[in-house]
């Protein structure tokens, strides 16, 4: 359980970073237009 919990947290962190990058990219595109 503990290992899977840590694994889930790691995936969640990577996911949040990816979402942040996507949001930044969308904002950049909006600014370009």
Secondary structure, DSSP 4 states (H G I P E B T S, - for coil): -HHHHHHHHHHHHHHHHHHHHHHHHHHHHHHH-
